[in-house]
Structure formats: C-alpha cells, structure tokens
Amino acid sequence: MESSRYRSRQQAYRFVVLFAGFLLYASLTRPVALRPIAMGSLGRRSFLGFCLASARALKLTAQSPQSGTALLKQFQFESKLWPNLHHFLYILGRARNGTFDSGRVAVKQAPLDTAGFDALSESQRKAWEHDVGIYQVHASPLDIGYGSLVDVNYAMADLPTSGRIEDTQQISVELRAALTEAGPVYRGLWWPRHDSANRDWISQLTPQVERYGPRIKERLAAAFRTSWPTLPLRVEAVAYADPRGAYTTADPPLIAMSTLNPQHQGIDGLEQLFHECSHLMMDTVDATLARSKAVGKDLSREVSHTILFYTVADTMRSLIPDHVPYPDHYGVWNRGWTRYHELLGLYWQPYLDGKSTMEDAIDRLVRNF
C-alpha cells in the first residue's frame, strides 16, 4: 500500500509539473494571452466548471496560429445566378411592401437598379413585374434568414447556374414558378453586371482576409471563449441580400452578403464578413446570458447582438487603428442602442481588456439594462 501511495504521489507530482510546463510553453508561443480570472468569481463557480473553462481557454491558447492562406481556403466565395435572383426578387418585394426597414440602404437601392429595363419587350416587363409580385406576397413579408425561407436559400445555393428550378423540392410552387419565369429576364439583363460586381468585391476582399483574417479570428475566438468554426464558410456574394445587407445561417454555415451595398466596401466589408462569422461563435455568450436571472429571453437576444457588434468593432479598431468600426461609422448605436453602447463600454470593455471575467461582465450588463 505504501509503495502504491508513493507511486500515486509521484504520478500526481509529474502531472502538476507537466501541466505547469505546458502553461508556460503556451504563454510563450501564443500571441494572445489568457484572460485573467478574477479571484472573487471562484467562490461562485464549481471546481468542475472552473476546470472546464480553463481547459477551453488552454485549447484556444495552444492552437497554432492559422496562416492567411489556410484561412482563405476555409472561405468559399461564390457568385451564382440563382441565389442572386432569389435575393433580388425578395428585396424588390420588400421595397414594394413598404416594410419598416424599407428605408435602409440595402432596400432603397434595389428598385433603382433598372438600367436597361425599358428596353425589354412588353411581355418580358410584364413577366418580371408579375414575378416580383409573387415574391411580394409569398416571400418578402418573411425574414429571409429564419423559418421557411432558409430551406429555399440552401436550395438556391446548391443549384448550379445551369440547373433547373423545377428540380428543387424545397421551394414552394409559387416561388418556383416566379423563379422559372424570371430566370431568362434576369440572366439577360441584370446577371452580367451583378456577377461582375460580385467578382470584383470578392477579389478586393480576399487579400484583406488573408492579411488580417488570422489575427481577427484569434481575437474573436478568445473574446467569445469558443473555437473558430471548423466547417467550410460558404459566402454567397449577392448583389442584394436582406434589409440589413447580410445574414448568416448555421447548419451548415451559409453567409449571404450584398456586394453592391456601399457599407460593405473595403475594410467595412471585411468587418462585416467577420461580424457574420461571429454569429457562429456566440454559444458561450448566449449560454452565460441564459444563466442570468436578470434578463428575459427577448432581451437576451438583443444583448447578445450588441455584444457581438461591440466585440467585432473593438477587434477591428485594435488591429487597424485608422479604421472607423462599422457601428460607429454607420450609426448603429443610435438605432435605439445608445444605452447598450454606454454599458458595454463600462462592463464589457474591461472583460475584453482582461480585467474581469465574462460572467461578471454579463452579470453587470444585464442588471443595468
């Protein structure tokens, strides 16, 4: 028994030494440091919870930095006819319906995209107007990023340019008829210039992803206390996306971004791309919010989104000092989120600076909202 206990002690000692050595090695080889854990929070956590959180942090810290080339390969940028037509008809219907968001740039711009329309034959013009009307009734009142339209989005993304709408089973009869009729008109008039704009946008964005992407990715993963997505990140470059200009669905990852949106050009486009990727990384934040008794379900979603905006903006500001972050540049905080922005500066920023824990930051946020 004595020798068995001795061996157990020796094994435990070796484990502690190896673990300490690993911590030292990780801190020397990883450019992003572990965030300190406030001692006051340990009493409110179980030891198991502390170990699990530490293990996740160590996993993030120990990962080798990904090269820009490798990260760029994970993104799959596509410019395809059917997703572009689907989103264009959706936005035109949205504009016709005069929805609450019809004043946004992403919606106002589409009805003005009429170059060459008057040169079409009368039958083509009537067919196009009829198809926009179908979307106006059967698709545009819905949120394109949720519910029944999600299956349509994936079906459009999977359909080759030469594919037949008739072969897609996930699309309703009404939308299938509209797309079938509108396809030849769109292919002849809008598609050449939309495709050209999409490809220009992709060619301008990809060098920025390669240059800045790995550091943005590392900082966001550390801030959100989660891993960067491992699945391919499919990005549908579309002339028009949704009223916000971009959206993301997660199963599997599919990002749609408007390439004609003036707010998606240059570094703004890079920030919005990683904003969309961040929607795939909010599990830890959302779980922490869910554990808070001070916030309701509806408020939780709003707090989560403001945290996402703020964190991506802070990351971009720290890596590209002369860049004005998207929510500051385009007045996002003035859309009813002024109070949120103030509280994020008071309570979330210290967490990003390594001066508090996520749990403490979120607890203070939700108690003051």
The 8 nearest C-alpha neighbors of each residue, nearest first, counted from 0:
[[1, 3, 2, 4, 5, 6, 7, 8],
 [0, 2, 4, 3, 5, 6, 7, 8],
 [1, 3, 5, 4, 0, 6, 7, 8],
 [4, 2, 0, 6, 5, 1, 7, 8],
 [5, 3, 7, 1, 2, 6, 8, 0],
 [4, 6, 2, 8, 3, 7, 9, 1],
 [5, 7, 9, 3, 8, 4, 10, 2],
 [8, 6, 4, 10, 5, 9, 11, 3],
 [9, 7, 11, 5, 6, 10, 12, 4],
 [10, 8, 6, 12, 7, 11, 13, 5],
 [9, 11, 7, 13, 12, 8, 6, 14],
 [12, 10, 14, 8, 9, 13, 7, 15],
 [11, 13, 9, 15, 14, 10, 8, 16],
 [12, 14, 16, 10, 11, 15, 17, 9],
 [13, 15, 11, 17, 12, 16, 18, 10],
 [16, 14, 18, 12, 13, 17, 19, 11],
 [17, 15, 13, 19, 18, 14, 20, 12],
 [16, 18, 20, 14, 19, 15, 13, 21],
 [17, 19, 21, 15, 20, 16, 14, 22],
 [20, 18, 22, 16, 21, 17, 15, 23],
 [21, 19, 17, 23, 18, 22, 16, 24],
 [20, 22, 18, 24, 19, 23, 25, 17],
 [23, 21, 19, 25, 20, 24, 26, 18],
 [22, 24, 20, 26, 21, 25, 19, 27],
 [25, 23, 21, 27, 22, 26, 20, 28],
 [24, 26, 22, 28, 27, 23, 61, 29],
 [25, 27, 23, 24, 29, 28, 22, 32],
 [28, 26, 24, 25, 29, 23, 30, 22],
 [29, 27, 25, 26, 24, 30, 61, 63],
 [28, 30, 31, 26, 25, 27, 60, 61],
 [29, 31, 32, 28, 27, 26, 60, 64],
 [32, 30, 29, 33, 60, 218, 217, 221],
 [33, 31, 34, 30, 26, 29, 60, 35],
 [34, 32, 35, 31, 56, 60, 57, 26],
 [33, 35, 353, 32, 36, 354, 356, 355],
 [36, 34, 353, 33, 37, 354, 355, 356],
 [37, 35, 356, 38, 34, 355, 40, 41],
 [36, 38, 39, 40, 355, 35, 356, 41],
 [39, 37, 40, 41, 36, 42, 35, 355],
 [40, 38, 37, 41, 42, 43, 36, 359],
 [39, 41, 38, 43, 42, 37, 44, 36],
 [42, 40, 44, 43, 38, 39, 37, 49],
 [41, 43, 40, 44, 39, 45, 38, 46],
 [44, 42, 41, 40, 45, 39, 46, 49],
 [45, 43, 41, 42, 48, 46, 49, 40],
 [44, 46, 48, 47, 49, 43, 42, 41],
 [45, 47, 49, 48, 50, 44, 41, 51],
 [46, 48, 50, 45, 49, 51, 44, 52],
 [49, 47, 45, 51, 50, 46, 52, 44],
 [48, 50, 46, 52, 47, 51, 53, 45],
 [51, 49, 53, 47, 48, 52, 54, 46],
 [50, 52, 54, 48, 53, 49, 47, 55],
 [53, 51, 49, 55, 54, 50, 48, 56],
 [54, 52, 50, 56, 51, 55, 57, 49],
 [53, 55, 57, 51, 56, 52, 50, 58],
 [56, 54, 58, 52, 57, 53, 51, 59],
 [55, 57, 53, 59, 58, 54, 60, 52],
 [58, 56, 60, 54, 59, 55, 61, 53],
 [59, 57, 55, 61, 56, 60, 54, 62],
 [60, 58, 56, 57, 62, 61, 55, 226],
 [59, 61, 57, 58, 62, 29, 56, 25],
 [60, 62, 58, 25, 59, 57, 63, 29],
 [63, 61, 59, 60, 64, 58, 29, 65],
 [62, 64, 65, 61, 29, 60, 28, 59],
 [63, 65, 62, 66, 213, 217, 29, 214],
 [66, 64, 213, 63, 69, 70, 67, 68],
 [67, 65, 69, 68, 70, 213, 64, 209],
 [66, 68, 209, 70, 69, 213, 71, 210],
 [67, 69, 71, 66, 70, 209, 72, 65],
 [70, 68, 72, 66, 71, 67, 65, 73],
 [71, 69, 67, 73, 72, 68, 66, 65],
 [70, 72, 68, 73, 74, 69, 209, 67],
 [71, 73, 69, 70, 74, 68, 75, 231],
 [74, 72, 231, 70, 71, 232, 75, 69],
 [75, 73, 232, 71, 72, 233, 76, 231],
 [74, 76, 233, 234, 232, 73, 77, 231],
 [75, 77, 234, 74, 233, 235, 236, 201],
 [78, 76, 235, 236, 79, 234, 75, 233],
 [77, 79, 236, 197, 194, 235, 237, 198],
 [80, 78, 81, 82, 77, 160, 83, 159],
 [79, 81, 83, 160, 82, 84, 190, 78],
 [80, 82, 84, 83, 155, 79, 85, 160],
 [83, 81, 85, 155, 84, 80, 156, 79],
 [84, 82, 237, 80, 81, 86, 85, 87],
 [83, 85, 87, 81, 82, 86, 88, 80],
 [86, 84, 82, 88, 83, 87, 81, 89],
 [85, 87, 89, 83, 240, 88, 84, 239],
 [88, 86, 84, 90, 89, 85, 239, 83],
 [87, 89, 91, 85, 86, 90, 131, 92],
 [88, 90, 86, 139, 92, 87, 91, 134],
 [89, 91, 93, 87, 92, 88, 106, 86],
 [92, 90, 94, 88, 93, 89, 87, 110],
 [93, 91, 135, 95, 89, 139, 90, 94],
 [92, 94, 90, 139, 96, 91, 95, 89],
 [93, 95, 91, 97, 101, 92, 96, 106],
 [96, 94, 92, 97, 93, 91, 135, 98],
 [95, 97, 93, 94, 98, 92, 135, 140],
 [98, 96, 94, 95, 101, 93, 99, 100],
 [97, 99, 101, 100, 96, 93, 94, 140],
 [100, 98, 101, 97, 102, 103, 96, 93],
 [99, 101, 102, 98, 103, 242, 106, 97],
 [102, 100, 98, 106, 94, 103, 97, 99],
 [103, 101, 100, 107, 104, 106, 99, 97],
 [104, 102, 105, 106, 101, 100, 107, 242],
 [103, 105, 107, 106, 108, 102, 260, 242],
 [104, 106, 242, 244, 103, 108, 107, 260],
 [105, 107, 101, 104, 108, 103, 242, 109],
 [108, 106, 104, 109, 102, 105, 103, 101],
 [107, 109, 106, 111, 110, 105, 104, 112],
 [108, 110, 112, 111, 107, 106, 91, 90],
 [111, 109, 112, 108, 91, 107, 113, 94],
 [110, 112, 109, 113, 108, 107, 114, 106],
 [111, 113, 109, 110, 114, 108, 189, 116],
 [114, 112, 116, 111, 115, 110, 117, 109],
 [113, 115, 116, 112, 117, 111, 188, 189],
 [116, 114, 118, 117, 113, 188, 119, 189],
 [115, 117, 113, 118, 119, 114, 124, 188],
 [118, 116, 119, 115, 114, 124, 120, 113],
 [117, 119, 115, 116, 120, 121, 114, 124],
 [120, 118, 117, 116, 123, 124, 121, 115],
 [119, 121, 123, 122, 124, 118, 117, 125],
 [120, 122, 124, 123, 125, 119, 126, 117],
 [121, 123, 125, 120, 124, 126, 119, 127],
 [124, 122, 126, 120, 125, 121, 119, 127],
 [125, 123, 121, 127, 126, 122, 128, 119],
 [126, 124, 122, 128, 127, 123, 129, 121],
 [125, 127, 123, 129, 124, 128, 122, 130],
 [128, 126, 130, 124, 129, 125, 181, 123],
 [129, 127, 125, 131, 130, 126, 124, 132],
 [128, 130, 132, 126, 127, 131, 125, 133],
 [131, 129, 177, 133, 127, 132, 128, 126],
 [132, 130, 128, 134, 133, 129, 88, 92],
 [131, 133, 135, 129, 130, 134, 128, 136],
 [134, 132, 130, 135, 136, 131, 137, 129],
 [135, 133, 138, 137, 131, 136, 132, 92],
 [134, 136, 92, 132, 139, 133, 131, 137],
 [137, 135, 134, 133, 138, 132, 139, 140],
 [136, 138, 134, 133, 135, 139, 140, 174],
 [139, 137, 134, 141, 140, 136, 135, 89],
 [138, 140, 93, 135, 89, 141, 92, 134],
 [141, 139, 138, 93, 136, 142, 135, 137],
 [142, 140, 139, 138, 143, 148, 145, 137],
 [143, 141, 144, 145, 140, 139, 146, 148],
 [142, 144, 148, 145, 141, 149, 241, 146],
 [143, 145, 142, 149, 246, 248, 247, 148],
 [146, 144, 143, 142, 149, 148, 147, 248],
 [145, 147, 148, 149, 144, 142, 143, 150],
 [146, 148, 149, 150, 145, 151, 143, 141],
 [147, 149, 151, 143, 150, 146, 152, 145],
 [148, 150, 152, 151, 147, 145, 146, 144],
 [151, 149, 153, 152, 148, 169, 147, 154],
 [150, 152, 148, 154, 149, 153, 170, 169],
 [151, 153, 149, 155, 150, 154, 156, 148],
 [154, 152, 156, 150, 155, 151, 157, 149],
 [153, 155, 151, 157, 152, 156, 150, 158],
 [156, 154, 82, 152, 158, 153, 157, 81],
 [155, 157, 153, 154, 158, 82, 152, 81],
 [158, 156, 154, 155, 153, 159, 152, 82],
 [157, 159, 155, 156, 162, 154, 160, 81],
 [160, 158, 162, 161, 157, 79, 81, 156],
 [161, 159, 162, 80, 79, 81, 158, 163],
 [160, 162, 159, 163, 158, 80, 81, 164],
 [163, 161, 159, 160, 158, 164, 166, 165],
 [164, 162, 165, 166, 161, 167, 158, 179],
 [165, 163, 166, 167, 179, 175, 162, 178],
 [164, 166, 163, 167, 175, 179, 168, 176],
 [165, 167, 164, 163, 168, 162, 158, 169],
 [168, 166, 164, 165, 169, 170, 154, 163],
 [167, 169, 170, 166, 171, 165, 154, 164],
 [170, 168, 167, 151, 150, 154, 171, 153],
 [171, 169, 151, 168, 175, 167, 174, 172],
 [170, 172, 173, 174, 175, 169, 168, 151],
 [171, 173, 175, 174, 176, 170, 177, 168],
 [174, 172, 176, 171, 175, 177, 133, 137],
 [175, 173, 177, 176, 171, 172, 178, 170],
 [174, 176, 172, 178, 173, 177, 170, 171],
 [177, 175, 179, 173, 174, 178, 172, 180],
 [178, 176, 130, 174, 180, 179, 175, 181],
 [179, 177, 181, 175, 180, 176, 182, 174],
 [178, 180, 176, 182, 177, 181, 175, 164],
 [179, 181, 177, 178, 182, 176, 126, 183],
 [182, 180, 178, 184, 179, 127, 183, 177],
 [181, 183, 185, 179, 184, 180, 178, 186],
 [184, 182, 186, 185, 181, 187, 180, 179],
 [185, 183, 187, 181, 186, 182, 188, 123],
 [186, 184, 189, 182, 188, 187, 183, 190],
 [187, 185, 190, 183, 184, 188, 182, 189],
 [186, 188, 184, 185, 183, 189, 190, 191],
 [189, 187, 185, 186, 190, 184, 115, 191],
 [190, 188, 185, 191, 192, 193, 186, 187],
 [189, 191, 186, 193, 192, 194, 185, 188],
 [192, 190, 194, 193, 189, 195, 188, 186],
 [191, 193, 195, 194, 190, 189, 196, 188],
 [194, 192, 190, 196, 195, 191, 238, 189],
 [193, 195, 197, 191, 192, 196, 190, 198],
 [194, 196, 192, 198, 193, 197, 199, 191],
 [197, 195, 193, 199, 194, 198, 192, 200],
 [198, 196, 194, 200, 195, 199, 236, 258],
 [197, 199, 201, 195, 200, 196, 202, 194],
 [198, 200, 196, 202, 201, 197, 195, 203],
 [201, 199, 197, 203, 198, 202, 258, 204],
 [200, 202, 198, 204, 203, 199, 205, 197],
 [201, 203, 199, 200, 204, 205, 198, 206],
 [204, 202, 200, 201, 205, 199, 206, 265],
 [203, 205, 201, 207, 202, 206, 200, 208],
 [204, 206, 208, 207, 202, 203, 201, 209],
 [207, 205, 209, 208, 204, 210, 203, 202],
 [208, 206, 210, 205, 209, 204, 211, 269],
 [209, 207, 212, 205, 206, 210, 211, 204],
 [208, 210, 67, 206, 207, 212, 68, 71],
 [211, 209, 207, 208, 212, 67, 206, 213],
 [212, 210, 208, 207, 214, 213, 209, 215],
 [211, 213, 208, 215, 214, 209, 216, 210],
 [214, 212, 216, 215, 67, 65, 211, 217],
 [215, 213, 217, 216, 212, 211, 218, 318],
 [216, 214, 212, 218, 213, 217, 219, 211],
 [215, 217, 213, 219, 214, 218, 212, 220],
 [218, 216, 214, 220, 219, 215, 221, 213],
 [219, 217, 221, 215, 220, 216, 222, 214],
 [218, 220, 222, 216, 221, 217, 223, 215],
 [219, 221, 217, 225, 223, 218, 226, 222],
 [220, 222, 224, 218, 219, 223, 217, 225],
 [223, 221, 219, 224, 220, 218, 351, 310],
 [222, 224, 220, 225, 221, 219, 284, 281],
 [225, 223, 221, 222, 220, 283, 56, 226],
 [224, 226, 220, 223, 280, 283, 227, 221],
 [227, 225, 220, 228, 59, 224, 280, 221],
 [226, 228, 220, 229, 225, 216, 280, 217],
 [229, 227, 230, 226, 279, 280, 231, 232],
 [228, 230, 227, 231, 226, 73, 232, 252],
 [229, 231, 228, 232, 252, 73, 251, 233],
 [232, 230, 73, 233, 74, 229, 75, 252],
 [233, 231, 74, 252, 75, 73, 230, 234],
 [232, 234, 75, 253, 74, 231, 254, 76],
 [235, 233, 254, 76, 75, 255, 236, 253],
 [234, 236, 255, 77, 237, 254, 76, 78],
 [235, 237, 78, 256, 197, 77, 234, 258],
 [238, 236, 83, 257, 239, 235, 258, 256],
 [237, 239, 257, 258, 259, 193, 83, 197],
 [240, 238, 257, 237, 87, 86, 241, 259],
 [239, 241, 257, 244, 86, 245, 256, 255],
 [240, 242, 244, 243, 245, 90, 239, 105],
 [243, 241, 105, 244, 106, 100, 103, 240],
 [244, 242, 241, 245, 105, 246, 103, 240],
 [243, 245, 241, 240, 257, 105, 242, 256],
 [246, 244, 256, 255, 240, 243, 241, 257],
 [245, 247, 255, 254, 144, 275, 256, 248],
 [248, 246, 254, 253, 275, 255, 249, 144],
 [249, 247, 253, 252, 250, 254, 144, 246],
 [248, 250, 252, 251, 253, 279, 247, 278],
 [251, 249, 252, 248, 253, 153, 247, 279],
 [250, 252, 249, 253, 248, 230, 231, 232],
 [253, 251, 249, 250, 232, 248, 233, 254],
 [254, 252, 233, 248, 247, 234, 251, 249],
 [253, 255, 247, 234, 246, 235, 233, 256],
 [254, 256, 235, 245, 246, 234, 240, 236],
 [257, 255, 245, 236, 240, 237, 244, 258],
 [256, 258, 239, 238, 240, 237, 244, 260],
 [257, 259, 238, 260, 197, 237, 200, 236],
 [260, 258, 238, 257, 261, 239, 196, 263],
 [259, 261, 262, 263, 258, 257, 105, 244],
 [262, 260, 263, 264, 259, 258, 104, 105],
 [261, 263, 260, 264, 267, 268, 329, 325],
 [264, 262, 268, 267, 261, 260, 258, 265],
 [263, 265, 268, 267, 262, 261, 266, 260],
 [266, 264, 267, 268, 263, 269, 204, 203],
 [265, 267, 269, 268, 270, 264, 322, 207],
 [268, 266, 270, 263, 265, 269, 264, 325],
 [267, 269, 263, 264, 271, 266, 270, 265],
 [270, 268, 266, 272, 267, 271, 273, 204],
 [271, 269, 267, 273, 268, 272, 274, 266],
 [270, 272, 274, 268, 273, 269, 275, 267],
 [271, 273, 269, 275, 274, 270, 268, 276],
 [274, 272, 276, 275, 270, 271, 277, 269],
 [273, 275, 271, 277, 272, 276, 270, 311],
 [274, 276, 272, 273, 277, 278, 247, 271],
 [277, 275, 273, 278, 274, 279, 272, 280],
 [276, 278, 280, 274, 279, 275, 273, 281],
 [277, 279, 276, 275, 280, 281, 274, 247],
 [278, 280, 277, 276, 281, 249, 228, 275],
 [281, 279, 277, 278, 282, 225, 223, 227],
 [280, 282, 284, 283, 278, 285, 279, 223],
 [283, 281, 285, 284, 280, 286, 225, 279],
 [284, 282, 286, 285, 281, 287, 224, 225],
 [285, 283, 287, 281, 286, 282, 288, 223],
 [286, 284, 288, 282, 287, 283, 281, 289],
 [285, 287, 289, 283, 288, 284, 282, 290],
 [288, 286, 284, 290, 289, 285, 283, 358],
 [289, 287, 285, 291, 286, 290, 284, 299],
 [288, 290, 286, 287, 291, 285, 299, 292],
 [291, 289, 287, 288, 292, 286, 285, 293],
 [290, 292, 288, 293, 289, 294, 287, 362],
 [293, 291, 294, 290, 289, 295, 288, 365],
 [292, 294, 291, 366, 365, 295, 362, 290],
 [293, 295, 292, 365, 299, 291, 298, 296],
 [296, 294, 298, 297, 299, 293, 292, 289],
 [295, 297, 299, 298, 300, 294, 289, 301],
 [298, 296, 299, 300, 295, 301, 294, 302],
 [297, 299, 301, 295, 300, 296, 302, 294],
 [298, 300, 296, 302, 297, 301, 295, 303],
 [301, 299, 303, 298, 302, 297, 304, 296],
 [300, 302, 298, 304, 303, 299, 305, 297],
 [301, 303, 299, 305, 304, 300, 298, 306],
 [304, 302, 300, 306, 301, 305, 299, 307],
 [303, 305, 307, 301, 306, 302, 308, 300],
 [304, 306, 308, 302, 307, 303, 309, 301],
 [307, 305, 303, 309, 304, 308, 310, 302],
 [306, 308, 304, 310, 305, 309, 311, 303],
 [309, 307, 305, 311, 306, 310, 312, 304],
 [308, 310, 312, 306, 307, 311, 305, 313],
 [311, 309, 313, 307, 312, 308, 306, 314],
 [310, 312, 314, 313, 308, 309, 307, 274],
 [311, 313, 324, 309, 315, 310, 314, 316],
 [314, 312, 316, 310, 311, 315, 309, 317],
 [315, 313, 311, 317, 312, 316, 310, 318],
 [314, 316, 312, 318, 317, 313, 319, 311],
 [317, 315, 313, 320, 319, 314, 318, 312],
 [316, 318, 314, 315, 320, 319, 313, 312],
 [319, 317, 315, 316, 320, 314, 215, 214],
 [318, 320, 316, 322, 321, 315, 317, 314],
 [321, 319, 316, 322, 317, 318, 315, 323],
 [322, 320, 319, 323, 316, 318, 317, 324],
 [323, 321, 320, 319, 324, 316, 315, 266],
 [322, 324, 328, 325, 321, 327, 316, 320],
 [325, 323, 312, 327, 326, 328, 322, 316],
 [324, 326, 328, 327, 329, 267, 323, 312],
 [327, 325, 331, 329, 328, 330, 324, 332],
 [328, 326, 330, 325, 324, 329, 331, 323],
 [327, 329, 325, 326, 323, 330, 324, 331],
 [330, 328, 326, 327, 331, 325, 262, 332],
 [329, 331, 333, 327, 332, 326, 328, 334],
 [330, 332, 326, 333, 334, 329, 327, 336],
 [331, 333, 336, 337, 330, 334, 326, 340],
 [332, 334, 330, 331, 337, 335, 336, 326],
 [335, 333, 332, 336, 331, 330, 337, 326],
 [334, 336, 333, 337, 332, 338, 331, 339],
 [335, 337, 332, 339, 338, 334, 333, 340],
 [338, 336, 332, 340, 339, 333, 335, 341],
 [339, 337, 341, 340, 336, 342, 368, 335],
 [340, 338, 336, 342, 337, 341, 343, 368],
 [339, 341, 343, 337, 338, 342, 336, 344],
 [342, 340, 338, 344, 339, 343, 345, 337],
 [343, 341, 345, 339, 344, 340, 346, 338],
 [344, 342, 347, 340, 346, 345, 341, 339],
 [343, 345, 348, 341, 342, 346, 347, 340],
 [344, 346, 342, 343, 347, 348, 341, 349],
 [345, 347, 360, 343, 348, 344, 349, 342],
 [348, 346, 343, 350, 360, 349, 344, 345],
 [347, 349, 351, 344, 350, 346, 352, 343],
 [350, 348, 352, 354, 351, 347, 346, 355],
 [349, 351, 355, 353, 347, 352, 348, 354],
 [352, 350, 348, 349, 353, 222, 347, 354],
 [351, 353, 349, 350, 354, 348, 355, 34],
 [354, 352, 34, 350, 351, 355, 35, 349],
 [355, 353, 349, 350, 352, 35, 356, 351],
 [356, 354, 350, 353, 37, 349, 359, 36],
 [357, 355, 359, 358, 350, 36, 360, 37],
 [356, 358, 360, 359, 361, 350, 355, 347],
 [359, 357, 356, 361, 360, 362, 287, 40],
 [358, 360, 362, 356, 357, 361, 363, 355],
 [361, 359, 357, 346, 363, 347, 362, 358],
 [362, 360, 364, 358, 363, 359, 357, 365],
 [361, 363, 359, 360, 364, 365, 358, 366],
 [364, 362, 366, 360, 361, 365, 359, 367],
 [365, 363, 361, 367, 362, 366, 360, 368],
 [364, 366, 368, 367, 362, 363, 294, 293],
 [367, 365, 363, 364, 368, 293, 362, 294],
 [366, 368, 365, 364, 363, 342, 362, 293],
 [367, 365, 366, 364, 339, 338, 342, 294]]
